[in-house]
Amino acid sequence: MKRRQLIRYGAMGMLASAGAVLGGRNRAIAAEQLSIEYYGHTCFRLISSGLTVLNNPFKPAGCTENYADPSLESDVVTISSHLLDEGYIQDLPGNPGLLRRPGLYRFKGVQFQGLGMAHDRVDGFRFGRNIAWLWEQAGLNIFHMGGAAGELDSELRILIGQPDILILPVGGGEKAFIAQEAIAVINELNPRLIIPSHYRTKAANSETCDIDPVDVFIKALGSDRVETINSSRITITAQSLPESGSPIIRVLSPVIVTP
């Protein structure tokens, strides 16, 4: 499948703050709307004026068995690994740019940074490397962690900086954070908005899916700032989010296809 060429101009080892990588927030677009759509597991589509980003399309099976097929139109696609539940790119429509390796890239004037980290708790020896993605869209710094169970080391912490939006895997299993690990990441990064991902829903095949429902994370978090959204989509602006120090958690409801 032919893909658009993207400019790659850096490497994972660059020690640069998120501010240096992405630049300061442009106040002129602080009111621009960002639509966030959740398709289940770690698959999201983020839409703003002039840019649509699709994260981690999957092939429905196992924990994603009864989610809608996320073969969606987009300008650029990021994937966190080549596993079928977070990196299935065979049926994507159109000709999107494809980001699938760590490094720095530029697409439509937006800089994307792929950060490699362990996909499991044994330094990647079981499931290899996970690629977390950092970019700015609609005046918001976004950090999509993919599926990750490895710790954030000091180099990663510097590269990430302080995201406005943190898309955080919380369901545990062998290749994503359990609730307590996810909470530790929140305390380290201090985002303004947290969107949980990679948790079990009624879409899962009960015989093959070994991750926890989102309620396990919510109970462990013990926050009164959790909003369960009865929709797979929200629309926000940079101005609509709280200041750092008082993050809100929004739990989206992906569409489940009745088998």
C-alpha positions in Angstrom: 0.0 0.0 0.0 1.5 3.3 -1.1 1.8 5.9 1.7 2.6 9.6 1.7 6.2 10.5 2.4 6.8 12.3 5.7 9.9 14.3 6.6 11.9 12.6 9.3 14.5 14.8 10.9 15.5 13.5 14.3 16.0 10.5 16.5 14.8 9.2 19.8 18.0 10.2 21.6 17.5 13.9 21.1 17.2 15.5 24.6 14.7 18.3 23.9 11.8 19.4 26.0 8.3 19.1 24.6 8.3 22.9 24.4 11.4 22.8 22.1 10.0 20.0 20.0 6.5 21.3 19.6 6.9 25.0 20.2 4.8 27.2 22.5 1.1 27.2 22.2 -0.2 29.6 19.7 -2.7 31.8 21.5 -4.3 32.7 18.2 -5.7 29.1 17.9 -6.5 28.6 21.6 -10.2 28.6 20.7 -9.9 26.1 17.8 -12.0 23.0 18.3 -10.5 19.5 18.6 -12.8 16.5 18.2 -11.6 13.3 19.8 -13.3 10.1 18.7 -12.7 6.8 20.5 -13.1 3.5 18.6 -11.9 1.2 21.4 -8.7 -0.2 22.9 -6.0 2.4 22.0 -7.6 3.6 18.7 -8.6 7.3 18.5 -9.2 9.8 15.8 -8.4 13.4 16.5 -9.9 16.0 14.1 -9.1 19.7 13.9 -9.1 22.4 11.2 -6.9 21.0 8.4 -5.7 17.8 10.2 -7.1 14.4 11.0 -4.9 12.0 13.0 -5.8 8.3 13.5 -4.0 6.4 16.3 -3.6 2.6 16.4 -6.2 1.1 14.1 -6.8 -2.6 14.9 -8.2 -5.8 13.4 -11.3 -6.7 15.5 -10.4 -9.8 17.6 -9.9 -10.7 21.3 -10.2 -7.5 23.4 -11.4 -5.6 20.3 -13.7 -8.3 18.8 -17.0 -6.4 18.8 -15.8 -2.9 18.2 -16.6 -1.2 14.9 -13.8 -1.6 12.3 -11.7 1.5 12.5 -10.6 1.7 8.9 -11.2 5.5 8.7 -10.2 8.4 6.6 -7.3 10.4 8.0 -4.3 12.5 7.0 -1.8 10.7 9.1 -1.8 7.4 11.0 0.3 6.7 14.1 0.9 3.2 15.3 2.4 2.0 18.6 3.5 -1.5 17.5 2.9 -4.0 14.7 0.6 -6.1 16.8 -2.9 -6.6 15.3 -4.7 -4.8 18.2 -2.8 -1.5 17.7 -1.1 -1.5 14.4 -3.3 -3.0 11.7 -2.9 -0.8 8.6 -4.0 -3.1 5.7 -7.4 -1.7 5.1 -7.0 2.0 5.6 -8.7 4.1 2.9 -7.0 6.9 1.0 -3.3 7.7 1.2 -2.5 8.7 4.7 1.0 9.4 6.0 2.1 6.5 8.2 4.2 6.9 11.3 5.4 3.7 12.8 9.0 4.2 14.1 10.5 6.3 16.8 11.8 9.7 15.7 10.8 13.2 14.8 8.6 13.9 11.8 6.8 16.8 10.2 3.5 16.6 8.4 1.2 19.5 7.3 3.3 21.8 9.5 2.8 19.7 12.6 5.7 17.9 14.4 5.2 14.4 15.6 7.6 12.7 17.9 7.6 8.9 18.4 9.1 7.8 21.7 10.2 4.2 22.1 9.6 2.5 25.4 9.1 -1.0 26.7 5.8 -2.7 25.8 6.0 -5.0 28.8 7.5 -5.2 32.3 10.6 -7.1 31.2 12.2 -4.3 29.1 10.4 -5.4 25.9 11.7 -9.0 25.9 8.2 -10.4 25.4 6.3 -7.9 23.3 9.0 -5.6 22.0 8.9 -1.8 21.9 5.9 0.4 22.2 5.9 3.8 20.4 4.2 6.6 22.3 3.3 9.7 20.2 3.6 13.3 21.1 2.3 16.1 18.9 0.4 19.5 19.0 -3.0 19.9 17.5 -5.5 22.8 17.9 -3.1 24.4 20.3 -3.0 21.4 22.6 0.0 19.2 23.4 -1.2 15.6 23.1 0.6 12.5 24.4 -0.8 9.1 23.2 1.0 6.4 25.2 -0.2 3.5 23.0 0.1 0.3 25.0 2.9 0.6 27.6 3.9 -1.2 30.7 7.4 0.0 31.0 8.5 2.8 33.4 9.2 6.4 32.2 12.9 6.9 32.5 14.5 10.3 33.0 15.1 10.8 29.3 11.5 10.1 28.3 10.3 12.4 31.1 12.3 15.3 29.7 11.1 14.6 26.1 7.5 14.4 27.1 7.3 17.6 29.2 3.8 18.4 30.5 1.1 17.3 28.1 -2.3 19.0 27.9 -4.0 15.7 26.9 -2.8 12.3 28.1 -4.2 9.2 26.4 -3.3 6.6 29.0 -3.6 2.8 28.9 -5.1 1.6 32.2 -6.4 -1.9 31.8 -3.3 -3.9 32.7 -2.5 -7.3 31.3 1.0 -8.1 30.1 1.5 -5.1 27.9 -0.2 -2.1 29.5 -0.3 -0.3 32.8 -2.3 -1.6 35.7 -4.3 1.0 37.6 -1.5 1.9 40.1 1.1 2.2 37.4 -1.2 4.5 35.4 -1.8 6.7 38.4 2.0 7.0 38.9 2.3 8.3 35.3 -0.4 10.9 35.9 1.5 12.1 39.0 4.7 12.4 37.0 3.2 14.2 33.9 0.5 16.3 35.5 -1.7 16.6 32.4 -4.8 18.8 32.1 -7.1 16.1 30.6 -6.7 12.3 30.9 -8.5 10.0 28.6 -8.3 6.3 29.7 -7.7 3.7 27.0 -6.8 0.0 26.7 -9.5 -1.3 29.0 -12.0 -4.2 28.8 -15.6 -3.6 27.7 -18.5 -5.7 26.5 -16.8 -5.7 23.1 -14.2 -8.2 24.3 -14.1 -11.9 23.7 -14.3 -13.1 27.3 -12.2 -16.2 26.6 -9.2 -14.4 25.2 -9.2 -10.9 26.7 -7.2 -10.6 29.9 -7.4 -6.8 30.7 -9.5 -5.0 33.4 -12.5 -2.8 32.9 -12.0 0.9 33.4 -13.8 0.8 36.8 -10.7 -0.7 38.4 -8.6 2.3 37.4 -11.4 4.8 38.4 -11.8 3.2 41.9 -8.0 3.2 42.5 -7.8 6.8 41.3 -10.4 8.0 43.8 -11.0 11.3 42.0 -14.2 13.4 42.0 -13.2 14.8 38.6 -14.1 11.7 36.6 -16.7 12.3 33.8 -18.2 9.3 32.1 -19.3 10.4 28.7 -22.1 8.5 27.1 -20.6 9.0 23.7 -17.6 8.0 21.7 -16.8 11.6 20.9 -16.0 14.8 22.7 -15.1 18.3 21.4 -12.8 20.5 23.4 -10.6 23.6 23.0 -7.4 24.7 24.8 -9.5 27.3 26.7 -12.0 24.7 27.9 -9.5 22.6 29.9 -8.5 23.3 33.5 -5.1 24.6 34.5 -2.5 22.0 35.4 -2.7 20.6 38.9 -6.4 19.8 38.7 -6.7 17.3 35.8 -10.1 16.0 34.7 -10.7 12.4 33.5 -13.1 11.8 30.7 -14.1 8.2 30.0 -15.5 7.8 26.5 -17.8 5.1 25.3 -16.7 3.4 22.1 -19.3 2.0 19.8 -19.9 -1.8 20.3 -21.2 -3.8 17.4 -23.8 -6.4 18.4 -22.5 -9.8 17.2 
